[in-house]
Amino acid sequence: MKRTTEKNLMVFSGRAHPELAKEVAENLGTGLVPTSAYEFANSEIYVRYEESVRGCDAFVIQSHTAPINEWIMEHLIMVDALKRASAKRITVVMPFYGYSRQDKKHRGREPISARLIADLFKTAGADRLITVDLHADQLQGFFDGPVDHLMALPILADYVKEKYGDQPLAVVSPDAGRIKVAERWSARLGGVPLAFIHKTRRTDRPNETVANRVIGEVKGRYCVLTDDIIDTGGTIVKAAEALMEEGAAGVIIAATHPILSGPAVDRLKNSSATEVIVTDTLPLTDEQKFDKLTVLSIAPLLGSAIRAVFEDGSVTSMFDGHA
């Protein structure tokens, strides 16, 4: 008996950020697979798919937002359910990779939790990962399989270019470690000057930096301050203040992942920044939205990557060979 099997793309969503998953599915011209998911009385998570997934090419979307441990666990359970239901290939789509900042040991007796997350998804049955703007590029090597590392830079930079392109611009990296990303920003914006903030981060206290000094020429320019994550907002707001003190004409903050924990909204709202531009890799509540905030959709980027993976196309070509 001979049979030519057809590839069958199916998109699944956890409950962390269903709006994004729905938009991605619409971008692909399909719908989300109906799924039952709920908690038992002792808070254990239960997941079941309402239609057959046998032999499918599965893409499981979940953003690792707060409460982060709950949503990561749901993501793992969804992958396990697919594996046991005979899905042919399982691709985990995590717009934001939980625990990505714990990618190395700063001091003895610390975990490398980002590696643990990769191992958990591999053990659950994931064949491939798709993620956006990892905190450090080397996280791609933590997962034993293909990792498609997407960049939000084209989406953010094109918005900045369209809105502020007639102003004298400078691209500013919040620390020396992200200079390479800032160089790509500069190229995308037509070769504008580069600067960076010299800072010292405390290893004994989370989310805290202690020094800011601007290296580079920013006077009279609109400074595009780029970062991957805005968590409590302390680092980026201090950097914006340092730029204004150096004579910058204005500061535009652009970041991929808006975690916006604790005092972040008040800090950004009251900061010297003209605009704060982010993507919707993480869901935002009404309380987290404010006048200066602009949220751009990441769904077209995720949809294009999923389509390229499904059709055995090139994801790298989406980013001019940089991905």
N, C-alpha and C positions, 0 to 999 in steps of 0.2 A: 504494500500500500504506500503510495507516494502522495504527499500533500505539500503545497507551497504555503507556508504560514504567513499571515499578514501581521505587520506590526500594529499594535493597538495602544495608543497613548491614553493614559488615564491620569487625571490630576486630583489629588487628595488634599484636604486642608484640615489642620488642627484648629482649635478654638481660640488661639492666641490673637490672630489677626485675620479673621475671615474675609474682611473687605478687600485686603490686598490679594488674597488667593483667588477671590471671585474675579477681580480685575485681570489677573494673570490668565485665568481660564478663558475669559471673554476675549483677551488678546490672542489666544490660541484658537479661537473659534470653537470652543468646547465648553462643557460645564463641569462643576465639581461632582465627584462621585458621592452619592448620598451616604452619610455616615452617622451611626449612633454613637454618641460619646457622653458619658456621665460618670459621676462619682458615687461609690457605695457609701454607706453610713460612716465607715472608718476612713474615708477620703481616698481609697484606692480608685484608680481610673480604669474605666472599661471602654473598649472601642470595638465596634463591629461594622464592617462595610455591608451595605444593603444590596449590593449586586456582585456578580462574579468578577474576580480580578485575575483569574487563571491565565497565565501566558502574557499578561499585559506589560507594557513599559510604564512603570509607575513613577510619578513625581509627587513627593510628599512635602507640602509647604507648611512651615511653622516658623514664626519669628520668636526668638528666645527673649521674651519681655518679662517684666515682673507679673506674677511670682515666677521667677525664672526656672526654679527647680521643678515646679509643677508642669510647665509647658515642655521642658526638655524630656521629662518622663513620659508625657503624652506622646511626644514625637517618637520616642523609642518604642513605645507600645504599638503605635501605628505601623512602624517598620516591621516589627515582629509579626503583627497580624498579616501583613502583605506576604512576608516570607512563608508563613505557614499556610497561606491560601494560594501558593504556587505562582506568585507574580514572577515574570521572567527576569526583569531587571528593576532594581529599586534605586531611585535617585533621591537623595535627601536635599531639599531646597531650604536652606536656612539663610534668609536675607541678613540676619544678624546672628553671628556665631557666639553662643553663650560661653562665658568663661575665657574668651579669647585674650583677655589682658593677663591671664595667668599662664604665660607662654614660656617662662623661664624662672629659674631660682635666683632671687636677689640675695637671699641669705640661706644658711643651712636649715634643714628640717622643714622646708616649705614644699608644697606639692607643685606639680606642673599640670594643673587641672585641664588646660586646653587639650593636652595629649589624652587625658582620661576621657574627655568628651568624644574625641575621634575614635578611641578604642571601643567605647560603648556603642556608637553607631555601627561600627564594623561588626561587632559581635551580634548586634540586633539583626543584621542582615543587609545593611546598606552597601550597594555596589559603587556608588559615586556620590560626591558632594557638589552642590552649587551654592556659593556664598558670595556676599558682596563686601568689598573693602575690609579685609581682615586687618586686625590690629598690627600684625606683623606677617610679612609674606611667607616666612618659614613655616607657618602653621599648615601650609599646604602639604608639607612633608610628614605631618603627624598622622594623616589618614593613609592607610595602606590601600590605595586605589586612586582613580582619577579625581582630581579636584578642579573645578572650574571657578577661578577667582575673578569675579566680575568687578568692574570699577564704575562708580557713580560719577566719576570725574566728567565725562562728556555731557551728562545731563546737567550737572551743577555749573560747569564752566560755560556751556552754551547759553544758559540763562543769564549768567553774570555778563557775558560778552554782549548779549542783546540789550540788557538794561543799562549797563555802565560802560559800554565800549567806547563812548565818546569822551570819557574822562581819562586823565592820566592815571594808570593803574600800577600797582606793584603786588606781587604775590608773596605772602608771608607764611613761612612754616612755623608752627608753634614750638618746635624744637629742632635740633640739628638732625635727628633721626629721620625726619620726614622730608628732607631736602629733595630726594629723588622725585617724590610725588609733586612737590612744589615746582620742580623743573618741568614736569609734564603739564601742569597747570599753566606755566609761563608760555610754553610752546602753543598750547591750545588758545591762549589769549593773544597770540601774535608776538611772542618774545618780550613780554614786559619784564622789568627788573625783578630780582629776587631779594628777599631778606629773610632772616630767621630770628627767633627769640631764644636767647640763651637762658636756660632755666635749670634749677636744681630741684629734683623731686625727692621728697623724704621717703626713705625705705621703711621707716617704722610707723608712718601714718598714711593711710589710704587717702587718695583724692586731694593731696596737698602738695603745692609747690612753694618754694621759698625765695626765688630770685628771678627777676626779669631784666634782660638787657637786649636792646634791638641791635642786630648786626646787619647793616645794609642801609641803603638810602631810601627813605620813605617820605621825606618832607614834601608837602604839597600834593601827595598822591592819595588816591583812594586805595586802601590796602585790603586785599582779599585774603583774609585769615582762614586757612584751610585746616581741617582736622578730620579724623575718621569718626570720633565719638564725642558727643557733649553729654557728660554725666551730671555732675553737680554744677558745672559751668564756671568753677573757680579759675581754672587754668586759662580758659579762652578769654574770660572777662579781664583778668589781669593783663593778658597779652594785648587786648584791645586798648586798655588804659595806657600801657607802655608805648604803643604806637602813636596815640593821640599826643602824649607828652613829647614825642620826637617830632611832632609837627605834621602828622598825617592829616590830609584833608577830610578823611572819613574812613570808617572801617566796615567792611562787609564780611560777616562770618558765614562760612560755608562748611557744612559737615554732613556726613552720610547718615550716621545713626543718632537720632535724638532720644537718648535715654531720659534726660531731663529729670533727674532725681532731686528730691528735697528742695533746696533753695534755688535751683537752676532757673526756674521761670522768673522769679523776682530779680535775680542777678542779671539775666539777659535783658529783661524788660527795662531795667534801670541803667543798663550799661551805655557806653558811648557809641555802640555799634549802630549803624544806620539800618541794617537789615540782617536777619538771621535766616539763612537758607539751608533747609535740610531735605532729606527724602523720607518717604513713608515706609522704610524698612521695619520700623517699629510703630505700633499704634499709639496715637496721642489722644488723651482725654480732653474734654472741653476746658478743664482747668489748666491744662498744659499749653493751650493755644493763647497767643497774644498778638497784638497789632504788628509788631516787627517781624513776626515769624511767617515765612513762606515755605510751604510743603510741596515738593515736586514728586510726581509718581515714579516709582521704581519698576512698576509692573511691565512697561514695554521692554525694559532691559531683561528682566527675568523671563518674559515670554519669548524673546528672541533667543536667549540662551537655551531654554528648554526645547524650542523648535530645532535649533542647531544640533543639540545632543540627540534628539529623537531621529533626525534625518541624517545622522552621522556627518554633519557639516563641521565647519571650523568656528569655534568660539573665539579663538585668538584674533581672527580677522575682524571681529566686531570692534576691536580696540587698536587698530592699525599695527598689529603684531606685538603689542606691549603686554597683553594678558598672559 
